Amino acid sequence: MISEGETLTIERMTEAHLPEVMRIERAVFAPGWSEESFRSDLRNPSALYLNLRVNGKLVAYAGMWLIIDEAHITNVAVLPEYRGRNLAKRLLHRLLCIARERRCVKATLEVRISNTPAQKLYEKFGFRPVAVRAKYYDNVEDALIMWLEGLDTPDYGARLNALEAELRPNPQG
């Protein structure tokens, strides 16, 4: 959760953010993406990346590719010391809202088979496991492929609204 007095900002990632993004990438993933991979994606008109700052410090990012009517979530990363504060949830919510605005009807992602906290988060957004991609991560760990259908439906819009309401501060304490 965001503490009282903290400011949270979500902004579009640019190449100027790459030194901060790479600090997060190295802290979260081994070996992770190269700076050139990010640079290439930032130049791709089908790609969109967001940063999340807490009190001005870049602590998380997420990205997706928008291909015809599908959103492919490419990565979600939160510095370890900032986990458990719904930051990944906020970023994923924003990405899926943008995908809806851009008329996507479904979304997909891959997640490490061992990363059950991330899988649970994705399930809250309606993603369902559909297959396993063997040795996807570093030619060692399998990836669980997850899909979300009906991104464009009114029911899914209501689901996003409910998830957004969970992210709002509770004035009752």
N, C-alpha and C positions, 0 to 999 in steps of 0.2 A: 504494500500500500504506500501511497505517497503521504508523507508526514505533513502536518500543518506547517505552512511557511515555505515548503519546497515548491519550486516551479518546475513544471514538466513541459517540454516543447518537442513537437514532432516536426521535422523539416525534411525536405527532399535532399537526398545525398548528391553531392557534386564531387568532382575530382579533388577539390580543395580539402575535402574531409578525409581523404584516404589515409594520411598518417594516423589520425585518431581511429579510423575504422580498422586499420591493420593492427593497432594495439589490441583492440577487442578480438579480432580474428585470431591472433596468436594466443590470446588468453583462453579462448573457448575451444578452438579446433586445432588438432594436430594432424597433418600439417596445415590444413585449411587452404583457402584460396590464395593465390598470389595477388600482389597489387595490380599486376597487368591484367589479371582476370576481371577484377573489379573495374579497372579503367576501360576495358573493352566493353563490359556490360553497360557502364554509364554512357557510353557513346552509342549504344544500341537503342533505337527508338521504341523497341518493343519491351524494354526493361524499365523498371521503376524501383528505386531504392529509397528507403526512409531511414532517418536517424532519429533517435530519441535522446534528449538531453534532460538531465536532472540538475537543476541549479547551474545550468550552462555547461556541464560536463557531459560529453558524449559517452553514453553508457550502454547503448543498444542500437541495433540496426536490423532491418529486414528488407527483403527484396522479392520481386516477382517479375516474371515475363508475362506479357499479355499477347496471346497468340490466337487470332481470330476471336473465338468466343470462349476461350479457356484462359484461366490464370494458373500459372505454375509458380508456386512459392519456392524460391531458390534457396533462401537461407533466413534464419532468424537467430540472432545472437545477442546475449545479455551478459555483461561482465558478471563473473561469479558472485562478487560481493553485492550485486544489485538484484539477484534472483529472489523470487518469492514476493515481489512487489507488483505483480501484474503488468510488468513492462512488455513482455512478449505478447501478452493478451492484447494490450493497447495497440501494438504495432500490427498484429495480425488482424485485429478489428479494422484498423484504418486501411490496410491493404485490401481486405475483402469488400469494404465499402467502395473503394476506388474501382475494384473489378466490377462491381455491380453498376456503378456509374458508367463504366465503359462497355456495358452490355454483355459481360461474360455470363455464361449459364452454368459453368462448372469450374472447379479448381482441383489441383492436384499438388502433391508434394511427396518427397521421400524423407524418411526419418530413420535414424539408427534403430535397429531392432532392440537395442539395450536402453534406449532413451524413453522409458515409460512416462516420465513427467511430461515430455513434449507430446507424446501420443495422446495422453489424457487431455491436454490443452486442445489439440487438434480435434479430438472427439467432441469437446464442448461446442466447437464451431460447426459440427456436423460432418467432419471428415470420417470416412470409414475405411478400414484396411481392405485392400483388394488383392494384393499380391506381394511377393517377396522378390527382391532383386539381389541375387547372390553376390557376395563379396563386393558390394558397391562402394563401400568406404575403404579407401586405401588398399583395395584388393584383399581385405580381411573380413570386415564386418558386413553382414547383410543389411539391406535397407527394406523397410516396410513401405510399400507404396500405398498412399491413401488418396481417396477421391471424395469430393463433395459435389453432389448433383443438386440442381434446383436453386442455384445461387441467385437467379433472376426472379424467383417467385415471391409473392407477398408474404407467404409463411416464413421464408428465409429473411426477408426484411424485418419481420417481427422478431425473429430470433436475434438478429444483430442489434435491434433496439433494446431487447432484454439484456444482452451482454453488455451493451454500452451503459445501461442503468446500473449494472453491478460495478462499473468502473468509477462511477461518480462518488465523490465523498459523501459520507453519511453525516448530515448535520446533527443527528441525534446522538452521535458519538459512536 
